[in-house]
Amino acid sequence: MIDKGQKFPSFHLKNQDGKDRNLATYAGSWLVLYVYPKDDTPGCTLQGKSFTEQKAAFDKMGVKIVGVSQDDVASHKNFCDKYSFTVELLADPQGELLQAAQVGQSEYKGTMYWDRTTFVIDPQGVLRKVYTKVNPEGHEQLLLKDLESLV
């Protein structure tokens, strides 16, 4: 896992609308980048809904919320549309960012998935906090509380 205080790895990915995104896209803002295993699964849906419900609170703090998984752009688009998500989702089908950020992997029913991990990145692109093996229930509340001392 990359260490706090290090520059977060550069990336070039597409969001659910097919728009190019990179670390510079979010420069000047705090960024919560949350890694989740798979679109349209119970925990991932709960997490996306929770971040969407609290988006105004994050916006008020000047924090951008972005999810990332190995699902492709079309899957992300369907996932966002199905649940009316207002958070951005990045497609990393080759796992390039996930590998660069040294996100762990776990096996579930014979399939390998990226571990639910959250990175808090400052406006200069420096990693300030990492949460591993995240429980999706209530995670957005923990982040809001922790961000009060960072932002």
C-alpha positions in Angstrom: 0.0 0.0 0.0 1.3 3.4 -0.8 2.2 5.5 2.3 0.6 8.6 3.6 2.5 11.7 2.6 3.4 10.3 -0.9 2.1 11.7 -4.1 -0.9 9.6 -5.3 -0.2 7.6 -8.5 -1.1 9.4 -11.7 -3.9 7.8 -13.7 -5.9 8.3 -16.9 -9.3 6.6 -16.8 -12.8 7.2 -18.2 -15.8 7.9 -16.0 -19.4 6.5 -16.4 -20.0 9.1 -19.2 -16.9 8.1 -21.1 -15.1 11.4 -20.1 -11.4 11.2 -19.6 -10.3 11.8 -16.0 -6.8 12.0 -14.4 -5.4 13.1 -11.1 -5.1 16.7 -12.5 -8.8 16.8 -13.1 -9.3 17.0 -9.3 -6.3 19.2 -8.5 -7.2 22.0 -6.1 -9.8 20.0 -4.3 -9.7 17.3 -1.7 -10.5 13.9 -3.2 -12.0 10.8 -1.7 -11.3 7.9 -4.1 -13.1 4.8 -3.0 -12.3 1.4 -4.5 -15.1 -1.1 -4.6 -15.3 -4.7 -5.9 -18.2 -4.8 -8.4 -21.1 -2.7 -9.8 -24.6 -3.7 -8.8 -23.7 -5.9 -5.8 -25.2 -5.3 -2.4 -22.3 -3.7 -0.6 -21.2 -1.6 -3.5 -24.8 -0.4 -4.1 -25.1 0.5 -0.4 -21.8 2.4 -0.6 -22.8 4.3 -3.8 -26.2 5.2 -2.4 -24.6 6.4 0.9 -22.1 8.6 -0.9 -24.9 10.0 -3.1 -27.1 10.8 -0.1 -24.2 12.6 1.6 -22.8 14.3 -1.5 -24.0 17.8 -0.4 -22.1 17.5 2.9 -18.9 16.5 1.0 -19.5 19.3 -1.5 -19.9 21.8 1.3 -16.4 20.7 2.6 -15.0 21.1 -1.0 -14.4 17.3 -1.3 -14.9 15.4 -4.5 -16.2 11.8 -4.2 -15.1 9.3 -6.9 -15.5 5.5 -7.0 -13.3 3.2 -9.0 -13.6 -0.5 -9.9 -12.6 -2.8 -12.7 -16.0 -2.6 -14.3 -16.2 -0.9 -17.7 -17.7 2.4 -18.6 -21.0 0.8 -19.8 -21.4 -1.1 -16.5 -20.7 2.1 -14.5 -23.3 4.0 -16.6 -26.0 1.4 -16.0 -25.1 1.3 -12.3 -25.3 5.1 -11.9 -28.5 5.3 -13.9 -30.2 2.4 -12.1 -29.6 4.0 -8.6 -29.5 7.7 -9.6 -25.9 8.0 -8.3 -24.5 11.6 -8.3 -21.0 10.5 -7.6 -18.5 9.9 -10.4 -17.3 6.3 -11.1 -14.1 5.6 -12.9 -13.5 2.5 -15.0 -10.2 0.7 -14.5 -10.8 -2.5 -16.5 -7.1 -3.3 -16.6 -6.5 -2.5 -12.9 -3.8 0.0 -13.8 -4.6 2.5 -11.0 -5.6 -0.2 -8.6 -2.2 -1.9 -9.0 -0.3 1.4 -8.9 -2.1 2.3 -5.6 -1.2 -1.2 -4.3 -4.8 -2.1 -3.5 -5.1 -5.6 -2.0 -7.1 -8.4 -3.6 -9.3 -11.1 -2.1 -11.0 -14.1 -3.5 -14.7 -14.5 -3.3 -16.4 -17.6 -4.7 -13.4 -18.4 -6.8 -13.1 -14.9 -8.3 -10.5 -12.3 -7.3 -11.7 -8.8 -6.5 -10.0 -5.6 -5.4 -10.4 -4.9 -1.7 -12.8 -2.2 -0.7 -10.3 0.7 0.1 -10.6 4.4 0.4 -8.0 7.0 -0.3 -8.1 10.7 0.9 -6.0 12.8 -1.4 -5.2 16.5 -0.7 -5.5 19.3 -3.3 -1.9 18.9 -4.3 -2.4 15.2 -5.0 -0.7 13.9 -1.8 -2.2 10.9 0.0 -3.3 11.9 3.5 -5.3 8.9 4.7 -6.0 5.3 3.7 -8.8 3.0 4.9 -8.5 -0.7 4.1 -11.0 -3.5 4.3 -13.7 -0.9 4.4 -17.2 -1.8 5.8 -19.6 0.0 3.4 -22.2 0.6 6.0 -21.6 4.0 7.6 -18.2 4.6 5.9 -19.3 7.9 4.5 -20.1 9.2 8.0 -16.6 8.2 9.3 -15.1 10.0 6.3 -17.1 13.1 7.0 -16.0 13.1 10.6 -12.3 12.5 9.8 -12.3 15.1 7.0 -13.2 17.8 9.5 -9.7 17.6 10.9 -8.0 17.5 7.5 -9.8 19.9 5.2 
